[in-house]
């Protein structure tokens, strides 16, 4: 075993035993640091997912409300739904274009400009995310979105405006992951 000894230049040598203890301490410190960093990354990832969910709820409601405004702004007694999402940003049915939506939003969960679109005939009644991720939020939705708690993915979060005529006539809407009788499947739109 080596004892501590001092060289002429003041450097202190340590024994192998002391060097081993220092190395073991360094390894334990690095292991603890790794666990802490992993937990921090998990918490940050969960927080980011929750923020994206909140953004999806906000953006989806913006689209649903814009579709409703478009419908009720239709001149005359026969109301119409938009043909494209762009119609919500610039409604050219009036001498002075109307803006039911300030801009076309990105899907916050996917981070791209592609949305699933719900249609009644050729007209848009709602949007949904194309993400297959499982939502973290399972409860505490606004009453009009109570069915979101049963969704297996964000595709099940359908932001739909139900026109009064559709409720009375019982018109079928094309929905995500379903093919309703006498209806084609859902469509997808990419916002510019």
matplotlib code that plots the C-alpha trace (Angstrom):
import matplotlib.pyplot as plt

x = [0.0, 1.3, 1.2, 0.7, 4.0, 4.9, 7.2, 9.5, 7.1, 4.3, 2.2, 0.6, 0.5, -2.5, -2.6, -4.5, -7.2, -7.9, -7.9, -10.4, -12.7, -12.7, -13.4, -16.3, -17.7, -17.5, -19.3, -22.1, -22.4, -22.7, -25.4, -27.4, -27.0, -28.2, -31.4, -32.1, -31.7, -33.9, -36.7, -36.4, -36.7, -39.8, -41.4, -40.5, -41.9, -45.2, -45.5, -44.9, -47.5, -50.0, -49.3, -49.9, -53.2, -54.3, -53.2, -55.2, -58.3, -57.9, -57.2, -59.9, -62.4, -61.2, -62.0, -65.4, -66.4, -65.3, -67.4, -70.4, -69.8, -69.5, -72.7, -74.7, -73.2, -74.5, -76.8, -80.4, -82.5, -80.6, -77.4, -74.2, -71.1, -67.6, -66.2, -62.6, -60.7, -59.5, -63.1, -62.9, -60.0, -61.4, -65.1, -65.7, -69.5, -69.7, -68.6, -66.2, -64.6, -65.3, -62.7, -64.2, -60.7, -57.6, -55.3, -55.1, -53.5, -51.0, -52.0, -50.2, -49.8, -48.3, -46.7, -47.8, -50.5, -52.6, -56.0, -58.6, -61.8, -65.4, -67.9, -71.6, -71.8, -69.1, -69.2, -66.9, -68.5, -65.4, -61.8, -59.7, -56.0, -54.5, -52.3, -52.5, -50.9, -52.9, -54.1, -52.9, -56.1, -59.0, -61.4, -62.4, -63.5, -66.1, -69.6, -69.7, -66.4, -67.3, -67.0, -63.2, -62.7, -63.4, -61.0, -58.3, -56.2, -56.3, -58.1, -61.1, -61.1, -63.7, -64.3, -67.7, -70.3, -73.7, -75.9, -79.5, -80.8, -78.4, -79.7, -83.4, -82.8, -80.5, -77.9, -74.9, -71.4, -68.3, -66.1, -62.6, -62.0, -65.6, -67.5, -71.1, -73.9, -74.0, -71.0, -67.4, -64.5, -63.0, -60.9, -57.6, -56.8, -53.4, -53.5, -51.3]
y = [0.0, 3.4, 6.2, 9.8, 11.4, 14.8, 15.4, 18.3, 20.2, 20.0, 17.3, 14.8, 11.1, 9.1, 5.4, 3.0, 2.6, 6.3, 6.5, 3.6, 5.3, 8.5, 6.6, 4.8, 8.1, 9.6, 6.6, 6.9, 10.6, 10.0, 7.3, 9.6, 12.5, 10.1, 9.2, 12.8, 13.8, 11.0, 12.0, 15.6, 14.7, 12.6, 15.5, 17.9, 15.6, 15.1, 18.9, 19.5, 16.9, 18.5, 22.0, 20.5, 19.1, 22.4, 24.0, 21.4, 22.1, 25.8, 25.5, 22.9, 25.2, 28.1, 26.0, 24.9, 28.4, 29.8, 27.2, 28.2, 31.9, 31.2, 29.2, 31.9, 34.7, 33.2, 35.8, 34.8, 32.1, 29.1, 28.7, 27.1, 25.5, 26.3, 24.2, 24.7, 25.8, 28.8, 30.0, 30.6, 33.0, 34.9, 34.6, 36.1, 35.8, 39.5, 42.7, 43.2, 39.8, 38.4, 36.7, 34.0, 32.8, 35.0, 32.3, 28.6, 26.9, 24.1, 20.9, 21.4, 17.7, 16.8, 20.2, 20.2, 21.8, 18.7, 18.3, 15.7, 17.3, 16.2, 16.8, 16.9, 16.4, 18.5, 21.1, 21.2, 20.7, 20.1, 19.2, 16.7, 15.9, 13.1, 12.1, 8.5, 9.3, 8.4, 11.5, 12.2, 14.1, 11.7, 13.8, 17.4, 18.4, 21.0, 19.5, 19.8, 17.8, 15.2, 12.4, 13.2, 11.2, 8.0, 8.8, 6.2, 8.8, 12.5, 11.5, 11.0, 14.6, 15.8, 19.6, 19.6, 22.3, 20.7, 22.9, 23.0, 21.5, 18.6, 17.9, 18.0, 16.0, 13.6, 14.0, 11.7, 13.2, 11.6, 11.0, 9.8, 6.1, 5.4, 5.0, 5.9, 4.5, 6.0, 8.2, 8.2, 8.2, 11.3, 13.7, 15.4, 19.0, 20.6, 24.3, 26.6]
z = [0.0, -0.9, 1.7, 0.8, -0.1, -1.2, -4.1, -4.4, -6.5, -3.9, -5.7, -3.3, -4.4, -3.2, -2.5, -4.8, -2.1, -2.0, -5.8, -6.0, -3.4, -5.4, -8.7, -7.0, -5.6, -9.1, -10.6, -8.0, -8.6, -12.4, -11.9, -9.6, -12.1, -14.9, -12.9, -12.1, -15.8, -16.9, -14.5, -15.5, -19.2, -18.4, -16.5, -19.3, -22.0, -20.1, -19.5, -23.2, -24.2, -21.8, -23.4, -26.8, -25.7, -24.4, -27.7, -29.6, -27.5, -28.2, -31.9, -32.5, -30.7, -32.9, -36.0, -34.7, -33.7, -37.1, -38.9, -36.8, -37.5, -41.2, -41.2, -39.4, -41.5, -44.7, -46.3, -46.8, -45.2, -46.5, -44.5, -45.9, -44.4, -45.8, -48.7, -47.6, -44.5, -46.4, -46.6, -42.8, -43.2, -46.2, -46.8, -50.2, -50.2, -49.2, -50.9, -48.0, -47.2, -43.7, -41.5, -39.3, -38.4, -38.2, -39.7, -40.5, -37.5, -37.4, -35.6, -32.3, -31.6, -35.0, -35.6, -39.3, -41.3, -42.1, -40.5, -40.8, -42.0, -41.2, -44.0, -44.5, -48.3, -49.7, -46.8, -43.8, -40.4, -38.3, -37.9, -36.0, -35.5, -37.5, -34.6, -33.4, -30.0, -26.9, -25.1, -21.5, -20.7, -19.9, -17.9, -17.2, -20.6, -21.3, -21.6, -25.4, -25.6, -22.9, -25.5, -25.7, -22.5, -24.4, -27.3, -27.9, -29.8, -30.7, -33.9, -31.6, -30.5, -33.1, -33.2, -34.9, -35.5, -35.7, -37.8, -36.6, -39.9, -39.5, -36.0, -37.1, -40.3, -38.7, -41.4, -41.0, -40.6, -41.9, -38.9, -38.1, -38.2, -39.1, -42.3, -41.7, -43.9, -47.4, -46.7, -47.9, -45.4, -43.8, -45.9, -45.1, -45.8, -45.7, -44.8, -46.9]

ax = plt.figure().add_subplot(projection="3d")
ax.plot(x, y, z, "-o")
ax.set_aspect("equal")
plt.show()
